[in-house]
Amino acid sequence: MQATILALNAGSSSIKFGIFDIGGGDLTTVARGMLDIDKSSRLVARAGDGSVLLELTVQGDGLPAGIAAMLDWIETEFGNRRIVACGHRIVHGGSTFFKPSLLTSARIDAIEALSPLAPLHQPRNIAPIRALSKLRPGLPQVGCFDTAFHRTMQPPASRYALPRPYEEKGIRRYGFHGLSYEFIAGKLHDEGRADRRTIVAHLGNGASLCAMRYSRSVDTTMGFSALDGLVMGTRCGTIDPGVLLYLLQHEGMRTEELERLLYRESGLLGVSGTSGDMRDLEASKAEHAREAVELFVFRAARETAALANTLGGLDCIVFTAGIGEHSAGVRRSICDRLGWLGVVIDKDANDRHEPVVSASTSTVEVCVVATDEESIIARHTLGVISGVSA
Ligand code: ADP
Protein backbone atom coordinates (compact mmCIF):
# COMPACT_ATOMS: atom_id res chain seq x y z
CA MET A 1 0.00 0.00 0.00
CA GLN A 2 1.23 3.46 -0.90
CA ALA A 3 1.57 5.80 2.11
CA THR A 4 0.08 9.21 1.35
CA ILE A 5 -0.24 12.64 2.96
CA LEU A 6 -3.36 14.72 2.48
CA ALA A 7 -2.90 18.51 2.67
CA LEU A 8 -6.00 20.65 3.23
CA ASN A 9 -6.12 24.39 2.62
CA ALA A 10 -9.52 25.57 3.80
CA GLY A 11 -10.62 28.94 2.40
CA SER A 12 -13.78 30.96 2.74
CA SER A 13 -16.02 28.85 0.49
CA SER A 14 -13.94 25.87 -0.55
CA ILE A 15 -11.15 23.56 0.52
CA LYS A 16 -8.18 23.12 -1.80
CA PHE A 17 -6.40 19.83 -1.28
CA GLY A 18 -3.25 18.09 -2.40
CA ILE A 19 -2.40 14.40 -2.31
CA PHE A 20 1.29 13.56 -1.84
CA ASP A 21 2.83 10.09 -1.96
CA ILE A 22 5.72 9.37 0.41
CA GLY A 23 8.73 7.57 -1.02
CA GLY A 24 12.35 7.49 0.14
CA GLY A 25 11.60 10.19 2.73
CA ASP A 26 10.38 12.53 0.01
CA LEU A 27 7.03 13.60 -1.41
CA THR A 28 5.53 13.36 -4.90
CA THR A 29 2.41 15.32 -5.79
CA VAL A 30 -0.06 12.90 -7.32
CA ALA A 31 -3.28 14.94 -7.40
CA ARG A 32 -4.80 18.26 -6.44
CA GLY A 33 -8.39 19.20 -6.04
CA MET A 34 -11.12 21.29 -4.61
CA LEU A 35 -14.04 20.57 -2.33
CA ASP A 36 -16.67 23.26 -2.86
CA ILE A 37 -18.88 23.37 0.21
CA ASP A 38 -20.84 26.59 -0.08
CA LYS A 39 -22.50 25.86 -3.38
CA SER A 40 -23.31 22.28 -4.28
CA SER A 41 -20.71 20.26 -2.31
CA ARG A 42 -18.74 19.37 -5.40
CA LEU A 43 -15.52 17.40 -5.25
CA VAL A 44 -13.04 17.72 -8.12
CA ALA A 45 -9.56 16.18 -8.36
CA ARG A 46 -7.00 16.62 -11.12
CA ALA A 47 -3.70 14.97 -12.02
CA GLY A 48 -0.50 17.00 -12.46
CA ASP A 49 -1.24 17.53 -16.17
CA GLY A 50 -4.63 19.05 -15.34
CA SER A 51 -6.68 16.07 -16.50
CA VAL A 52 -9.78 15.42 -14.40
CA LEU A 53 -9.52 12.34 -12.15
CA LEU A 54 -12.76 12.83 -10.27
CA GLU A 55 -15.81 15.05 -10.54
CA LEU A 56 -18.53 14.33 -8.02
CA THR A 57 -21.55 15.99 -6.49
CA VAL A 58 -21.40 14.86 -2.88
CA GLN A 59 -24.54 13.41 -1.37
CA GLY A 60 -25.08 14.08 2.32
CA ASP A 61 -24.46 16.75 4.86
CA GLY A 62 -21.97 19.54 3.98
CA LEU A 63 -18.36 19.39 5.06
CA PRO A 64 -18.22 16.00 6.86
CA ALA A 65 -19.82 14.27 3.87
CA GLY A 66 -17.44 16.04 1.49
CA ILE A 67 -14.37 15.00 3.49
CA ALA A 68 -15.66 11.44 3.87
CA ALA A 69 -16.10 11.27 0.07
CA MET A 70 -12.57 12.62 -0.43
CA LEU A 71 -11.02 10.03 1.93
CA ASP A 72 -13.04 7.27 0.36
CA TRP A 73 -11.95 8.19 -3.17
CA ILE A 74 -8.25 8.50 -2.21
CA GLU A 75 -8.16 5.14 -0.45
CA THR A 76 -10.21 3.12 -2.91
CA GLU A 77 -10.62 4.32 -6.49
CA PHE A 78 -7.43 6.41 -6.55
CA GLY A 79 -5.09 3.46 -6.31
CA ASN A 80 -4.09 1.43 -3.32
CA ARG A 81 -3.35 4.34 -0.98
CA ARG A 82 -3.35 4.75 2.78
CA ILE A 83 -3.51 8.25 4.25
CA VAL A 84 -0.94 8.33 7.07
CA ALA A 85 -1.42 11.96 8.09
CA CYS A 86 -3.36 15.09 7.18
CA GLY A 87 -1.87 18.60 7.25
CA HIS A 88 -3.93 21.77 7.54
CA ARG A 89 -3.42 25.42 6.80
CA ILE A 90 -4.33 27.45 9.88
CA VAL A 91 -4.47 31.18 9.47
CA HIS A 92 -3.65 32.38 13.00
CA GLY A 93 -1.15 30.88 15.40
CA GLY A 94 -1.27 33.83 17.82
CA SER A 95 1.64 34.10 20.26
CA THR A 96 1.60 30.34 20.87
CA PHE A 97 2.13 28.50 17.58
CA PHE A 98 5.30 29.34 15.67
CA LYS A 99 5.95 26.00 14.03
CA PRO A 100 3.97 23.13 12.52
CA SER A 101 2.36 21.21 15.35
CA LEU A 102 0.71 17.85 15.91
CA LEU A 103 -2.96 18.63 16.60
CA THR A 104 -3.82 17.16 19.97
CA SER A 105 -7.29 17.93 21.25
CA ALA A 106 -5.85 20.52 23.68
CA ARG A 107 -4.08 22.25 20.79
CA ILE A 108 -7.22 22.22 18.64
CA ASP A 109 -9.05 23.97 21.49
CA ALA A 110 -6.21 26.49 21.83
CA ILE A 111 -6.33 27.21 18.09
CA GLU A 112 -10.10 27.57 18.22
CA ALA A 113 -9.70 30.08 21.05
CA LEU A 114 -7.78 32.29 18.58
CA SER A 115 -10.89 32.63 16.36
CA PRO A 116 -11.61 36.23 17.44
CA LEU A 117 -8.28 37.18 15.84
CA ALA A 118 -9.38 35.77 12.45
CA PRO A 119 -13.18 35.40 12.57
CA LEU A 120 -13.54 34.84 8.83
CA HIS A 121 -10.83 32.16 8.55
CA GLN A 122 -10.07 30.35 11.79
CA PRO A 123 -13.48 28.61 12.12
CA ARG A 124 -13.18 27.45 8.48
CA ASN A 125 -9.73 26.01 9.22
CA ILE A 126 -10.93 24.19 12.31
CA ALA A 127 -14.06 22.65 10.78
CA PRO A 128 -12.18 20.05 8.67
CA ILE A 129 -9.90 19.21 11.62
CA ARG A 130 -12.92 18.46 13.80
CA ALA A 131 -14.62 16.54 10.98
CA LEU A 132 -11.51 14.39 10.45
CA SER A 133 -11.12 13.78 14.20
CA LYS A 134 -14.57 12.19 14.12
CA LEU A 135 -14.12 10.30 10.84
CA ARG A 136 -10.58 9.05 11.60
CA PRO A 137 -9.90 9.42 15.34
CA GLY A 138 -6.43 7.88 15.11
CA LEU A 139 -5.17 9.82 12.08
CA PRO A 140 -2.31 12.22 12.94
CA GLN A 141 -3.26 15.77 11.99
CA VAL A 142 -0.75 18.60 11.74
CA GLY A 143 -1.44 22.35 11.85
CA CYS A 144 0.69 24.69 9.71
CA PHE A 145 0.34 28.36 10.58
CA ASP A 146 0.15 31.30 8.19
CA THR A 147 1.62 33.55 10.86
CA ALA A 148 4.69 31.36 11.45
CA PHE A 149 6.81 32.58 8.52
CA HIS A 150 6.66 36.11 9.93
CA ARG A 151 8.05 35.15 13.34
CA THR A 152 11.35 36.66 12.14
CA MET A 153 9.70 40.07 11.85
CA GLN A 154 11.13 42.26 14.61
CA PRO A 155 10.32 45.64 16.14
CA PRO A 156 9.81 48.25 14.88
CA ALA A 157 8.09 46.41 11.97
CA SER A 158 6.15 44.13 14.33
CA ARG A 159 5.08 46.83 16.79
CA TYR A 160 2.02 49.04 17.16
CA ALA A 161 2.36 52.43 18.82
CA LEU A 162 0.12 51.39 21.70
CA PRO A 163 1.02 51.39 25.41
CA ARG A 164 3.38 48.50 26.22
CA PRO A 165 0.91 46.36 28.19
CA TYR A 166 -1.10 45.82 24.98
CA GLU A 167 1.94 44.40 23.22
CA GLU A 168 2.53 42.11 26.18
CA LYS A 169 -1.05 40.87 25.70
CA GLY A 170 -0.18 39.86 22.14
CA ILE A 171 -1.45 42.93 20.28
CA ARG A 172 1.28 43.14 17.66
CA ARG A 173 1.70 42.71 13.93
CA TYR A 174 1.71 39.00 13.04
CA GLY A 175 1.35 38.88 9.24
CA PHE A 176 -0.38 36.18 7.16
CA HIS A 177 -0.09 34.19 3.90
CA GLY A 178 3.05 32.70 5.45
CA LEU A 179 2.76 29.29 3.75
CA SER A 180 2.65 30.98 0.36
CA TYR A 181 5.62 33.18 1.26
CA GLU A 182 7.52 30.16 2.55
CA PHE A 183 7.01 28.42 -0.79
CA ILE A 184 8.30 31.45 -2.74
CA ALA A 185 11.23 31.88 -0.32
CA GLY A 186 12.17 28.23 -0.86
CA LYS A 187 12.09 28.69 -4.62
CA LEU A 188 14.27 31.81 -4.47
CA HIS A 189 16.68 29.94 -2.18
CA ASP A 190 16.85 26.94 -4.54
CA GLU A 191 17.62 29.30 -7.43
CA GLY A 192 20.43 30.98 -5.45
CA ARG A 193 18.51 34.27 -5.31
CA ALA A 194 17.65 34.47 -1.61
CA ASP A 195 20.11 37.33 -1.06
CA ARG A 196 17.97 39.73 -3.11
CA ARG A 197 15.81 42.39 -1.51
CA THR A 198 12.48 40.91 -2.58
CA ILE A 199 8.85 41.91 -2.23
CA VAL A 200 6.37 39.12 -2.80
CA ALA A 201 2.87 40.25 -3.80
CA HIS A 202 0.36 37.55 -2.84
CA LEU A 203 -2.71 38.93 -4.61
CA GLY A 204 -5.74 36.65 -4.29
CA ASN A 205 -9.11 37.17 -2.62
CA GLY A 206 -6.98 37.88 0.42
CA ALA A 207 -3.97 40.00 -0.50
CA SER A 208 -0.75 41.04 1.18
CA LEU A 209 2.88 41.88 0.48
CA CYS A 210 5.93 40.45 2.21
CA ALA A 211 9.37 42.03 2.22
CA MET A 212 11.91 39.24 2.48
CA ARG A 213 15.63 38.70 2.36
CA TYR A 214 17.67 35.55 3.02
CA SER A 215 14.36 33.61 3.15
CA ARG A 216 13.13 35.60 6.15
CA SER A 217 10.20 37.94 6.47
CA VAL A 218 11.27 41.43 7.54
CA ASP A 219 8.00 43.28 6.99
CA THR A 220 4.52 42.62 5.68
CA THR A 221 1.30 44.54 5.06
CA MET A 222 -1.06 42.47 7.21
CA GLY A 223 -0.86 42.98 10.95
CA PHE A 224 -2.76 41.74 13.99
CA SER A 225 -5.54 40.49 11.75
CA ALA A 226 -5.96 39.60 8.09
CA LEU A 227 -7.87 42.87 7.60
CA ASP A 228 -4.83 45.09 7.39
CA GLY A 229 -2.86 46.33 4.40
CA LEU A 230 -4.01 46.04 0.82
CA VAL A 231 -7.48 46.36 -0.65
CA MET A 232 -8.89 42.81 -0.94
CA GLY A 233 -11.87 41.07 -2.51
CA THR A 234 -14.24 41.97 0.32
CA ARG A 235 -11.89 43.37 2.99
CA CYS A 236 -11.00 47.06 3.28
CA GLY A 237 -7.31 46.79 4.17
CA THR A 238 -5.68 49.63 6.10
CA ILE A 239 -8.21 52.11 7.39
CA ASP A 240 -7.99 55.07 9.74
CA PRO A 241 -9.07 53.67 13.14
CA GLY A 242 -10.97 56.92 13.58
CA VAL A 243 -13.44 55.67 10.94
CA LEU A 244 -14.24 52.68 13.16
CA LEU A 245 -14.79 54.89 16.21
CA TYR A 246 -17.05 57.12 14.14
CA LEU A 247 -19.13 54.19 12.88
CA LEU A 248 -19.49 52.82 16.41
CA GLN A 249 -20.22 56.11 18.12
CA HIS A 250 -22.15 58.11 15.55
CA GLU A 251 -23.65 55.62 13.10
CA GLY A 252 -24.88 53.36 15.89
CA MET A 253 -23.22 50.37 14.32
CA ARG A 254 -23.03 47.19 16.38
CA THR A 255 -19.72 45.30 16.50
CA GLU A 256 -21.13 42.37 14.46
CA GLU A 257 -22.24 44.81 11.77
CA LEU A 258 -18.84 46.46 11.78
CA GLU A 259 -17.16 43.06 11.46
CA ARG A 260 -19.37 42.19 8.49
CA LEU A 261 -18.69 45.56 6.86
CA LEU A 262 -14.92 45.24 7.20
CA TYR A 263 -14.55 41.55 6.29
CA ARG A 264 -17.34 40.86 3.83
CA GLU A 265 -18.76 44.04 2.32
CA SER A 266 -15.72 46.23 1.66
CA GLY A 267 -12.69 46.01 -0.63
CA LEU A 268 -13.27 45.49 -4.35
CA LEU A 269 -16.88 44.52 -3.66
CA GLY A 270 -17.61 47.61 -1.61
CA VAL A 271 -16.01 50.08 -4.01
CA SER A 272 -17.37 48.53 -7.21
CA GLY A 273 -20.78 47.82 -5.72
CA THR A 274 -20.99 44.72 -7.92
CA SER A 275 -18.23 42.13 -7.35
CA GLY A 276 -15.19 41.30 -5.26
CA ASP A 277 -13.81 39.15 -8.07
CA MET A 278 -11.05 40.74 -10.14
CA ARG A 279 -12.08 38.87 -13.30
CA ASP A 280 -15.58 40.39 -13.14
CA LEU A 281 -14.20 43.88 -12.56
CA GLU A 282 -11.70 43.68 -15.41
CA ALA A 283 -14.48 42.53 -17.73
CA SER A 284 -16.84 45.30 -16.59
CA LYS A 285 -17.29 48.68 -18.30
CA ALA A 286 -18.81 50.28 -15.18
CA GLU A 287 -17.01 53.33 -13.78
CA HIS A 288 -17.11 52.04 -10.19
CA ALA A 289 -15.59 48.71 -11.26
CA ARG A 290 -12.71 50.61 -12.90
CA GLU A 291 -12.27 52.73 -9.76
CA ALA A 292 -12.16 49.61 -7.56
CA VAL A 293 -9.30 48.18 -9.67
CA GLU A 294 -7.57 51.56 -9.64
CA LEU A 295 -7.71 51.70 -5.83
CA PHE A 296 -6.43 48.10 -5.57
CA VAL A 297 -3.47 49.00 -7.79
CA PHE A 298 -2.80 52.34 -6.09
CA ARG A 299 -2.64 50.78 -2.64
CA ALA A 300 -0.53 47.81 -3.78
CA ALA A 301 2.02 50.16 -5.37
CA ARG A 302 2.05 52.46 -2.36
CA GLU A 303 2.66 49.57 0.05
CA THR A 304 5.34 48.12 -2.24
CA ALA A 305 7.21 51.41 -2.01
CA ALA A 306 6.84 51.38 1.80
CA LEU A 307 8.25 47.83 2.03
CA ALA A 308 11.11 48.75 -0.34
CA ASN A 309 12.00 51.34 2.27
CA THR A 310 12.10 48.66 4.99
CA LEU A 311 14.42 46.60 2.78
CA GLY A 312 16.61 49.64 1.98
CA GLY A 313 16.09 49.12 -1.76
CA LEU A 314 14.49 46.67 -4.12
CA ASP A 315 15.95 43.97 -6.40
CA CYS A 316 12.98 41.75 -7.14
CA ILE A 317 9.17 41.70 -7.13
CA VAL A 318 7.37 38.34 -7.26
CA PHE A 319 3.67 38.26 -8.18
CA THR A 320 1.68 35.26 -7.02
CA ALA A 321 -1.88 33.94 -6.19
CA GLY A 322 -4.99 34.32 -8.38
CA ILE A 323 -4.62 37.97 -9.40
CA GLY A 324 -0.82 38.05 -9.21
CA GLU A 325 -0.44 34.98 -11.43
CA HIS A 326 -3.21 35.71 -13.92
CA SER A 327 -3.95 39.42 -14.26
CA ALA A 328 -1.46 40.98 -16.67
CA GLY A 329 -3.35 44.28 -16.37
CA VAL A 330 -3.01 44.54 -12.58
CA ARG A 331 0.69 43.58 -12.71
CA ARG A 332 1.39 46.18 -15.39
CA SER A 333 -0.51 48.95 -13.60
CA ILE A 334 1.29 48.29 -10.30
CA CYS A 335 4.69 48.19 -12.03
CA ASP A 336 3.96 51.37 -14.01
CA ARG A 337 3.41 53.21 -10.73
CA LEU A 338 6.79 51.91 -9.50
CA GLY A 339 8.80 53.19 -12.50
CA TRP A 340 10.59 55.70 -10.26
CA LEU A 341 12.05 52.72 -8.32
CA GLY A 342 13.56 51.39 -11.55
CA VAL A 343 10.76 48.94 -12.37
CA VAL A 344 10.20 48.53 -16.14
CA ILE A 345 7.80 45.92 -17.40
CA ASP A 346 8.11 44.00 -20.70
CA LYS A 347 4.56 44.30 -22.00
CA ASP A 348 4.66 41.24 -24.25
CA ALA A 349 6.29 38.97 -21.65
CA ASN A 350 3.74 40.21 -19.11
CA ASP A 351 0.80 39.54 -21.44
CA ARG A 352 2.14 35.99 -21.95
CA HIS A 353 2.49 35.53 -18.13
CA GLU A 354 6.13 34.54 -18.57
CA PRO A 355 8.18 33.68 -15.45
CA VAL A 356 10.11 36.97 -15.81
CA VAL A 357 8.02 39.94 -16.97
CA SER A 358 10.47 42.82 -16.46
CA ALA A 359 12.35 44.45 -19.34
CA SER A 360 16.12 44.08 -19.68
CA THR A 361 16.42 47.78 -18.74
CA SER A 362 14.61 47.23 -15.42
CA THR A 363 16.82 47.47 -12.32
CA VAL A 364 14.20 45.39 -10.48
CA GLU A 365 13.45 41.90 -11.75
CA VAL A 366 9.71 41.22 -11.84
CA CYS A 367 8.67 37.55 -11.72
CA VAL A 368 5.46 35.55 -11.80
CA VAL A 369 5.44 32.40 -9.68
CA ALA A 370 2.56 30.00 -9.05
CA THR A 371 2.38 29.53 -5.31
CA ASP A 372 1.86 26.09 -3.75
CA GLU A 373 0.74 26.23 -0.15
CA GLU A 374 -0.35 22.57 -0.16
CA SER A 375 3.19 21.31 -0.88
CA ILE A 376 4.49 23.31 2.09
CA ILE A 377 1.73 21.87 4.30
CA ALA A 378 2.57 18.33 3.13
CA ARG A 379 6.31 18.81 3.72
CA HIS A 380 5.76 20.11 7.26
CA THR A 381 3.31 17.31 7.96
CA LEU A 382 5.85 14.71 6.90
CA GLY A 383 8.45 16.47 9.07
CA VAL A 384 6.21 16.38 12.14
CA ILE A 385 5.15 12.74 11.78
CA SER A 386 8.75 11.70 11.07
CA GLY A 387 9.80 13.42 14.30
CA VAL A 388 11.87 16.12 12.56
CA SER A 389 9.76 18.70 14.40
CA ALA A 390 6.69 18.40 16.64
P1 ADP B 1 -7.92 32.83 -2.52
O1 ADP B 1 -7.34 33.97 -1.70
O2 ADP B 1 -9.38 32.59 -2.26
O3 ADP B 1 -7.06 31.58 -2.55
P2 ADP B 1 -7.12 33.09 -5.30
O4 ADP B 1 -5.66 33.08 -5.09
O5 ADP B 1 -7.72 31.92 -5.98
O6 ADP B 1 -7.93 33.44 -3.98
O7 ADP B 1 -7.47 34.41 -6.16
C1 ADP B 1 -8.77 34.76 -6.49
C2 ADP B 1 -8.71 36.08 -7.26
O8 ADP B 1 -7.93 35.87 -8.45
C3 ADP B 1 -10.09 36.56 -7.72
O9 ADP B 1 -10.20 37.97 -7.57
C4 ADP B 1 -10.07 36.20 -9.19
O10 ADP B 1 -10.89 37.05 -9.97
C5 ADP B 1 -8.61 36.43 -9.53
N1 ADP B 1 -8.27 35.79 -10.80
C6 ADP B 1 -8.19 34.47 -11.07
N2 ADP B 1 -7.92 34.28 -12.39
C7 ADP B 1 -7.83 35.52 -12.95
C8 ADP B 1 -7.58 36.02 -14.25
N3 ADP B 1 -7.38 35.19 -15.27
N4 ADP B 1 -7.55 37.35 -14.44
C9 ADP B 1 -7.78 38.20 -13.42
N5 ADP B 1 -8.02 37.81 -12.16
C10 ADP B 1 -8.04 36.49 -11.91
Boltz pocket constraint, residues with backbone or C-beta under 6 A from the ligand:
constraints:
  - pocket:
      binder: B
      contacts: [[A, 11], [A, 12], [A, 203], [A, 204], [A, 205], [A, 206], [A, 233], [A, 276], [A, 277], [A, 278], [A, 279], [A, 280], [A, 282], [A, 321], [A, 322], [A, 323], [A, 326], [A, 327], [A, 328]]
      max_distance: 6.0
